[in-house]
Amino acid sequence: MTPLNHIFERIESKKADYDAYNFTHTESTAFKTFFDLAQEFDNLEDFYTLCVAIPKGFFGLDARLYVIDPNTGEFLMVSSTREEKSGLRPQFSPPLDGPAYYNDSLVLGIKGKKILLDQLPFQVKDNVLGLLEIYPAAAMEAHKELFFEKFANRIGFNIHNRIIVEKNIEHLRFIRSLVSDIEHNIIVPNMVYKLYLRNLKGLIAKNLDIEERLTGQAEEEKSENFAAILREMSEVNHYLASEMGNLEKHYMNMSLFLETLLRRSHFDKGRLTLRTKPCRMKEDVVQPQLERYASQFREMGITVDDRFSGIPEGDIITVVDVGLMAQVYANLFTNAVKYTDEITDGSGQKKKYISYGRQILNDYFGPGMDGIKYNVFSTGPHMRPEDKAKIFEDGFRGSNAKGRPGTGHGLAFIKNIIELHGGVVGYEATHNGNNFYFILHK
């Protein structure tokens, strides 16, 4: 059967169905109004309100709409024609097949499209996405019950489509954000490889030159020059070993970042997912990143105060996603390289430095739930007050960023990662400079 013939067959079938339904003028108008306004209202909350407004507006019946909470799998109320708090659970068992009556309410299952069930971001039972409760309806005639059953079907198809659209939009938003993360934390830092390789190439060429000079030495000349050439070769080999060490460290960092940002679970879920494990924050997260940026700090004349608030490292084991948390510190240190400025302290001395540390905040997350505040401080002028509220927004760059490289993505990335860990981020102007911090559960 050709597609056109199949469509004509379905049209004839539907014509017969609607003849059998024999909907009244009011019922047909209710359907048309629902279809028109469902196209008009893009906001999901407005659409939910429309679903309960149709029974009230056309038939004088109150209604409640429940949909599945993706986090718990329970039905929660999202809209009602009465002044009721959203989030209420239904006072009845969900009907599994067909309409059901509970006290003076008619309850109908709202079903989605079977062929698209696997695209939902949550599990459903018996294809039921939600529930429509109509009341008072203790003695509703069969014809009216059929109308509301068909109405619930139309709601189901609309909700299913909207959920998938929102899921796809969220996926696209996540992918755009992930591309920014990859550019910021992998592609740009990976350009350092070019520098290391150029240095290695130069050192290898120098070693080849030394080898050629040694080979060309006459026997009687070797004793005079051999020691000097050997010292020169030893020095070159020392630098080769150093550059190889830099490459290895850079490789380990890039491998960690690639593994972290390109996990399949991120793409399956449409958002960043955590893979946590116990670690020592200073040893496993901070120190490797500090070593990466040590040469950049030196080049910018920035000294590093590595006193970790005097807290013994072995005393605190933190459960975090090491790869993502390493990128948090990478972003903080990148900003420190760009924005640390020289200050004159109270004794008249000029200083330009960063420091990092942590402190315990007793009962920060509630009674008996301590927090650990991790700080990265840098000297320089304070941020303008109007910038403080926006600095963690994606794409925002403060007034002090003019003429300095950056995308405004780094702090937004930090905020996302810390909140995924159940923590909070913040900024505070402190004596001699600026402190960026985050607080995690101890």
N, C-alpha and C positions, 0 to 999 in steps of 0.2 A: 504494500500500500504506500502510495506517495505521501509525503508530508501534508500536501494540500488536502488530499482525500481524508486523511486522518483528522485534520482540523475540522473539516466539514462534518464528519461523523460525530465529533465531540460537540459541535454546535447544535446539531439536531438532538443529541442526547440531552443537552442542557435545556433546550427549548421544551422538551417533554417534561423534564424535571420541574421547571418553573410553572408549567401548566398544572402539574400535579400539586405543587406547593400552594398555588392559588393565594398568594400573598395579597393582603389588602393594600389600598392606596397608601395608607399611613406606613405600613410595614415596608413597602417598596421605596417610599420616600426616605425612610430611616436608613435603609441600605445605601441609597444614592448619596445621602448626606454624609454617611460614614466614609464612603469611598472618596468623596470629594475632599473632605476635611483631613482624611488620613494622608492625602497627597500634600495638603497645605501645611500641616504641622510637622516640621522636621525634628523638633525637640521631643525626646522620648517621654518626658514627663507630661508634655501637652498631649501626646498621643494616648497615654494611659488615662488622662482625664477625659478625653473624648470617648473612650470605651465605656466609661460609666455614665457619661452625660447623655448618650443616645437613649438608653432605657428610661432615664429620668425625663429627658426633653420630649420624647414622643409618647411615652406610655405612663408617665407619672410614677414609675417604679424606681426605688433606690437600688444602688448597685455597689459592689466592692470588687476590685480587681486584685488578684494575687499573682505573683510571678515567682519563679525559682530564684533563690539567692545562690549565686554561683559559688560562694564560699562555704555555705553550709548544706546546700541541697534542699533546704526547707522552703515551703511556700510562705512568702511574706506579702502583706498588703501594700500596694503601691499607690492606690487611688480609691477614693470613696466619694459618694455624693453627700455624705454627712461629714461634719467636723470631727474627724477621727485621726489619730496619730498614725502616720505611716510606719510600717514595720511590724504590725500586728500579725500574729499567726491565725490561721482559720480555726474556728471552733468546731470543725467537723473533719471527718476523714475524706480525703480527695476521692471523687468518683473515678473508678477505673474504666467504666464502659457505659457511655450514655449519660443523660441527665439524672440527677438524684435530688431528693428533697430532704432537707434537714430543718426541723421545726417549720418556720414559715418562709424558708428560703429555697429557691431553685438554684442548684449548683451545677455548673457545666465545666467539663474539662476543656482547656484551651490547648489544642494540639498543633504541632508544627508539621513541617514537610518531612516525610520519612526519608526521602532520598538525600536530604541535607542534614540529617541528624548528626553525622560525624563531623560536621563543620561547626557545631556548637561548642563554645568554650567550657561546657560543663556537661555532666551526665544527666539524662532524664529517664524516667520510668514510664513505660507504655506511651511514649511520645508526647507526654503531657508537659507543656511549658508553663502553664498557669491555670488559674481557676477564675471563673466569673460567677459571682453570687448575686442573684436577683431577688428582691424582697419588697413587700410581702407577696408571697406567691404560693400560699398553701393550697389553693384550689385553681391553679392555672389550667386553662383549657389546652387540649392537645395541639391545636393549631398554633397557639401562641408559644407553646413550649418548643415546637419545631422551628419557629422563627428565631428564638433565642439560641437554639442549638446551631443553626446556620450562622447566626451572628457571631457566636463564639468561634466558629471555624474561621471566619474572616479575620477576627482578631488574631487568631493563632498564626495565620500565614503572614500577617503584617508584622507581628512581634518577631517571628523567626527571621524574616528578611532584615528587619532593623538590627537584630542582634548580630547577624552575620556582617552587615554593613559596618556596624560599630567595631566589630572584631577586626575587619579588614582595615578600617581607618586606623585603629590602634596599632595594628601590625605595621602599616606604612609609616606611622609616626615613630614607632620604635626603630624601624630600619633606618629612617633618616637620622635619628639620634645616634644609632650605632655606627653609621658611616662617619658621623662627626667624631665619635669616640675613637674609631680606628685611625682617622686622619690625625687627631690630636695626640693620641697615645702610642701610635705605631708608625705611621708613615713618616711623620715629621722627625721623631727621634731616630728612625731607621736611617736617615740621611747621615747620621754620625758614622755609619759603616764606611761611607765614602772617604771620610777623613782618615779613619784607621787604615783602610786599605792603601790609601795614597802614602801614608807614613811607612807602612810595611814595604811597599814597592820601592821607596827610596832607600830604606835600610838594606833590603836585599841587593839592590844595585850596588850599594857601597860595599857590601860583603864580597860581591863578585869582583869588584875592582881590587879589593885587598887580595883576594885569591890570585888574581892575575899578576899583581905586583910581586907576590911571594913566588909564584912560578917563574917569573922572569928574572929573579935575583940570581946572580952568579954565586957559585959556592963560596968564594972568598968574601962576598958582600953580605951573605946571609947572617953571619955572626954579628955584624954591626947593626943591621936594621931589623933583625927578626924580633927582638924584644919590643921595639916601638910599634911595629906592625901588629904584633900579637896583642898588645894593649889596646890598640885601635879596634881590632876585631872583637876583643872581649867587650869593649864598650858598645859596639854595634849590636852584638848578640844580647847584651843586657837590655837594650832598647827594643830589640825584636821580641824578647820574652815579655817585656812590659806591654807592648802593643798586642801581643797574642793574648795576654791576660785581659786586656780591655775588650778585645773581641769576644772572648769567652763570656765575660760578665754581660756584655751587651746582648749576646746570643741568648743567654739564660733569661734576661729580662724580656726580650722580645718574644721568646718562646712562651714565657708565662703570660704575657699580655695577649698574644695571639690565641692561646688555649682558652683564656678567660673570656675574651670578647667574641670569639667565634664558636662558642659551645652550641651544639645543636639544640639544647634545651631552650636557649634564648629565642631561637627562631620558631620552635614549636609553640612556645607560650606567647610569643609576641611581646616579650618584655625581658629584662635582665633577670636571671635566676641565680640564686646563691648556691655555692658549694662550700660549706663551712667546715672548718676543722680547728682544733685547739692549736694555738701558736703563741710564741713570745713576740709581742709586737715589735719591740726594738730590734731583736736579733733577726727575725724572719721577714719583717716588712720594711721597717724604717731604714736599717743600716744598709741593705743592698741599694736602696734608692739614693741614700746620701752619698754612697760611693760613686754612683752614676753621675751625680751632679757636682762632685767635689772639684773637678777641673774647671767647670763653668763658674763656680763660686770664686775660685782663685783668680780666674781671668777678670772677673768683675770687681775684684778687690773686696769680696765679702768673706768675713771670717765666720766660723760656725762654732756656736756654743752647744756642745753635745751633752750637757748635764741633763739627765732625764728626770728632773725634779727630785733627785735623791732617792727614788724608789728602787729597791733592788729588783733587777729584771726577773730573777727567778721566782719572785713572789707572786707574779700575776700571769696567769694563762688566760688568753682571750680567745673566744671562738668567733672567727671571722672567715670570710672568703679572702684568702691570702692574695690571690691575683687581683681582685677588684680593689682591695684595700691598698695594695702596692701602687695602683694607679691613682688612688686618692693622694698618696704622698708624692707621687711623681708630679701631679698637677700642682700641689702646694709648693713643691720645690721649684717647678718651672716658673710659677708666679713670683717666687722669691728672687729668682735670678733677674726677672724683668723689672720688679718694682722696689727692690731694696735700695734705699738711698742713704747717703751719708748724713749723720746728725752730729751736733755738738752737745755733749752731755753737760751736766751741771758744773763739772770741774774745768770746762773749756776744751776738753779733748774731743777730737773728731773720731767718730766710730761708724762703722758700716758692717753690720753683722746680722745673722739670723740665729735663732735658738729654737729648740723644740723640747717638749716635755709632756708631762701628764700629772694629773692630780686626782685624788679620790674625792667624789662628791657624795657624802653620806645622804642616803634616803632621797636621792635626786628623782628617781622614778617612782617614789612612793615609800611608805614605811618598810624598812628592811631591804629595799631595792636600791643599792648604791650604783652610782655611775662613775665612769672613768672619763675624764676630760683630757683629750689629746690636743696639744697646742703647737702651732707653728708661728713664731713671732719673727717679724723683720722690722728693721729700723726704717724710718722715713716719715713724711708728713701724713697726718691722719686723713682718712677718706672723708669726703664731704658728706654732711648729714643726709642730703637728698639722695645720695647714692646707696646708702646703707640698706634701705628696704628692698633694693632691686638687684644687689650684686649676685644673688644666687639664681636669678632668672636666666634662662638660656638665651644667649645672644646679647645680653646686656654688657656694656663696657663702661666703666666709670670715667669721670672727667679726667682722671690722672692717667688714662690709657692712651691719650693722644700721642701719636708718633711711635708707639711701642707695638710690637707684633702681637697678634692674638685674635681669637674668634669670639670670646665671650662665652665659650662652652665649658671651660674647665671647672668653674665653681658649680655650674648646674649639674655636671657629672658627679661631682663630689656629693652634692645634696642628695641626688638620686641614690647613690650607693649607700650613704649613711642611713637614709630613711629605710632602705631595704633591710638594713641590719637592725631596725627598730630604734635608731638613734636620732639625734638632732645635730644640726650644724649651726654655726654662728660666727659673727665677727664682732670684735670689740677694739676700740681705740684705747691703747694703753700708753704708759710712760715711754717716750722715745720712739713709738712706732705703732704697728698694727698687729693684732693677733687674730688668726683664723683658727677655729677650733671645731671639734666634733666630740659628742658625748655618746658613749656606748654603755650598755648594761655591763656591770662588772661580772 
